[in-house]
Amino acid sequence: MSAPYPRVTNGHGSLQGIRDETTDAEHAVGTRGVLDDGRVFYYARNSGAALAPGKLVMAELAVTAAMDNLSVNTAQPGDTTLAITTKTGTSSANDYAEGYCVVVDDTSEGLTYKIKRHPATTASTEFTFALYDPIHVVFGDNTTVTLIKNPWMDTVIAAAAQAHLAVGIPQFTVSAGSGSEGPYYYWCQTWGVSAAWHEATEAQGLALSSGATAGQVEIHVTTDQQIGVNMVTGVNEEYQPIFLTIAP
């Protein structure tokens, strides 16, 4: 294992260091960890593709059509499962574990529930999703939901001019999965000083966004997600220090 080891929210130190990877999760994806110097990390999983130190990573996908505005059977306050009918496509068991169920329309609309587990899904079929928290308001006949993955589940290198959610920067090379190995769990840095791969010359103190080249950062565009602040004058194609401000 490779030090340093983040402290998780219960105050205990993680057994997995910030430069370690494992195929068996030590924590739930999305668990927050912090170091004594204030750097913050969120427990993440890659998608089976390798990740590189200093290169910005993003949430795997936008909401897929298969999981958007879905029909759900009626549910009562106190229930901890939902019978949801997916649309096109499939998902593996627990792809959406630690993710979220957002009530889109009709009774209970506006509420969000965290997903605990679910079976593999296929198109146009009803499946049972287990929730961490109980249903708060009754679901009616026309209630619909959208399912969203945990932002740190199946992370990938941020695409060029990416429109997805940037979620942090790995601090080592996270292996690609192969055969029975992978995907890999790792700590993804979201706050504090980190190296970042720069796209151009950006002045010290400027806000940064993801770049037009995959994995790079550039001067913040007002319509884009701000991911940090430049700590020195950036140099094209070099790794320079920034202060990450994605998730404190």
Residue pairs with C-beta under 8 A, 6 or more apart in sequence:
1 15
1 16
1 17
1 20
2 17
2 18
2 19
2 20
2 172
3 17
4 17
4 18
4 35
5 13
5 14
5 15
5 16
5 17
5 18
6 13
6 14
6 18
6 33
6 34
6 35
6 41
6 187
7 13
7 14
7 33
7 34
7 35
8 14
8 27
8 31
8 32
8 33
9 31
9 32
14 26
14 27
14 33
14 187
15 26
16 22
16 26
16 27
16 185
16 187
17 187
18 35
18 41
18 171
18 172
18 187
18 189
19 171
19 172
20 186
20 187
21 172
21 174
21 175
21 184
21 185
21 186
22 184
22 185
22 186
23 181
23 182
23 183
23 184
23 185
24 185
25 43
25 45
25 185
26 43
26 185
27 33
27 43
27 185
28 43
28 98
29 43
29 44
29 45
29 97
29 98
29 150
29 152
29 153
29 185
30 42
30 43
30 98
30 150
30 151
30 152
30 153
31 42
31 43
32 40
32 41
32 42
32 43
32 247
33 40
33 41
33 42
33 43
33 187
34 40
34 41
35 41
35 192
37 192
38 191
38 192
39 189
39 191
39 192
39 193
39 194
40 189
40 190
40 191
40 192
40 247
40 248
41 168
41 187
41 188
41 189
41 190
42 152
42 167
42 168
42 187
42 188
42 190
42 247
43 152
43 185
43 186
43 187
43 188
44 57
44 152
44 153
44 155
44 167
44 168
44 185
44 186
44 187
44 188
45 152
45 153
45 154
45 155
45 183
45 184
45 185
45 186
46 154
46 155
46 156
46 174
46 176
46 177
46 182
46 183
46 184
46 186
47 60
47 154
47 155
47 156
47 183
48 176
48 177
48 182
48 183
49 156
49 157
49 176
49 177
50 173
50 174
50 175
50 176
51 57
51 155
51 156
51 157
51 170
51 173
51 174
51 186
52 157
52 170
52 173
52 174
52 215
53 169
53 170
53 171
53 172
53 173
53 195
54 169
54 194
54 195
54 196
54 197
54 239
55 157
55 158
55 169
55 170
55 197
55 214
55 215
55 216
56 157
56 158
56 166
56 168
56 169
56 196
56 197
56 210
56 211
56 215
56 216
56 217
56 227
57 155
57 156
57 157
57 158
57 166
57 167
57 168
57 169
57 170
57 188
57 215
58 155
58 156
58 157
58 158
58 159
58 162
58 164
58 165
58 166
58 167
58 210
59 149
59 151
59 152
59 153
59 154
59 155
59 164
59 165
59 167
60 149
60 153
60 154
60 155
60 156
60 164
61 149
61 154
61 164
62 163
62 164
63 146
63 147
63 148
64 89
65 87
65 88
65 89
66 86
66 87
66 88
66 89
66 90
66 91
66 121
66 123
67 86
67 87
67 91
67 96
67 146
67 147
67 148
68 87
68 146
69 104
69 105
69 144
69 145
69 146
70 84
70 85
70 86
70 87
70 144
70 145
70 146
70 147
71 84
71 85
71 144
72 82
72 83
72 84
72 85
72 139
72 143
72 144
72 145
73 82
73 83
73 84
73 126
73 139
74 138
74 139
74 140
74 141
74 143
75 81
75 82
75 135
75 138
75 139
75 143
76 135
76 138
76 139
77 134
77 135
77 136
77 137
77 138
78 134
78 135
79 134
79 135
80 116
80 130
80 131
80 132
80 133
80 134
80 135
81 128
81 129
81 130
81 131
82 101
82 113
82 128
82 129
82 131
82 135
82 139
82 145
83 126
83 127
83 128
83 129
84 101
84 126
84 127
84 128
84 129
84 145
84 147
85 124
85 125
85 126
85 127
86 121
86 122
86 123
86 124
86 125
86 127
87 123
87 124
88 123
88 124
89 123
90 120
90 121
90 122
90 123
91 120
91 121
92 120
93 117
93 118
93 119
93 120
94 117
94 118
95 118
95 149
95 153
95 154
96 115
96 118
96 129
96 147
96 148
96 149
96 150
97 115
97 116
97 117
97 118
97 150
97 153
98 114
98 115
98 150
98 153
99 114
99 115
99 147
99 148
99 149
99 150
99 153
100 112
100 113
100 114
100 115
100 147
100 148
100 150
101 112
101 113
101 114
101 115
101 129
101 131
101 145
101 146
101 147
102 111
102 112
102 145
102 146
102 147
102 148
103 109
103 110
103 111
103 112
103 113
103 139
103 143
103 144
103 145
104 144
104 145
104 146
105 142
105 143
105 144
106 139
106 140
106 141
106 142
106 143
106 144
107 137
107 138
107 139
107 140
107 143
108 135
108 136
108 137
108 138
108 139
108 140
108 143
109 143
111 136
111 137
113 131
113 132
113 133
113 135
114 131
114 132
114 133
115 129
115 130
115 131
115 132
115 147
116 130
116 131
116 132
117 129
117 130
118 127
118 128
118 129
118 130
119 127
119 128
121 127
129 147
151 165
151 167
152 167
152 168
152 188
154 183
155 167
155 168
155 188
157 214
157 215
158 164
158 166
158 210
158 214
158 215
159 214
160 211
160 212
160 213
160 214
161 210
161 211
161 212
162 210
162 214
165 225
166 210
166 225
166 227
166 246
167 188
167 190
167 246
167 247
168 188
168 189
168 190
168 244
168 246
168 247
169 188
169 189
169 194
169 195
169 196
169 244
170 186
170 188
170 189
171 187
171 189
171 194
172 186
174 184
174 186
175 181
175 182
175 184
176 182
177 183
177 184
189 244
190 244
190 246
190 247
190 248
191 244
191 245
191 246
191 247
191 248
192 243
192 244
193 231
193 241
193 242
193 243
193 244
194 228
194 241
194 242
194 243
194 244
195 239
195 240
195 241
195 242
196 208
196 216
196 217
196 228
196 239
196 240
196 241
196 242
196 244
197 215
197 216
197 217
197 237
197 238
197 239
198 211
198 216
198 217
198 218
198 234
198 235
198 236
198 237
198 238
198 239
198 240
199 211
199 212
199 213
199 216
199 217
199 218
199 234
199 236
199 237
200 211
200 218
200 219
200 234
200 236
201 233
201 234
201 235
201 236
202 208
202 217
202 218
202 219
202 230
202 233
202 234
203 230
203 233
203 234
204 230
204 231
204 232
204 233
205 229
205 230
206 219
206 220
206 229
206 230
207 219
207 220
207 226
207 228
207 229
207 230
208 217
208 218
208 219
208 220
208 226
208 227
208 228
208 229
208 230
208 242
209 217
209 218
209 219
209 220
209 221
209 224
209 225
209 226
209 227
210 216
210 217
210 218
210 224
210 225
210 227
211 217
211 218
212 218
217 227
217 228
217 234
217 242
220 226
226 245
227 244
227 245
227 246
228 242
228 243
228 244
228 245
228 246
229 242
229 243
229 245
230 240
230 242
231 240
231 241
231 242
231 243
232 240
232 241
233 240
234 240
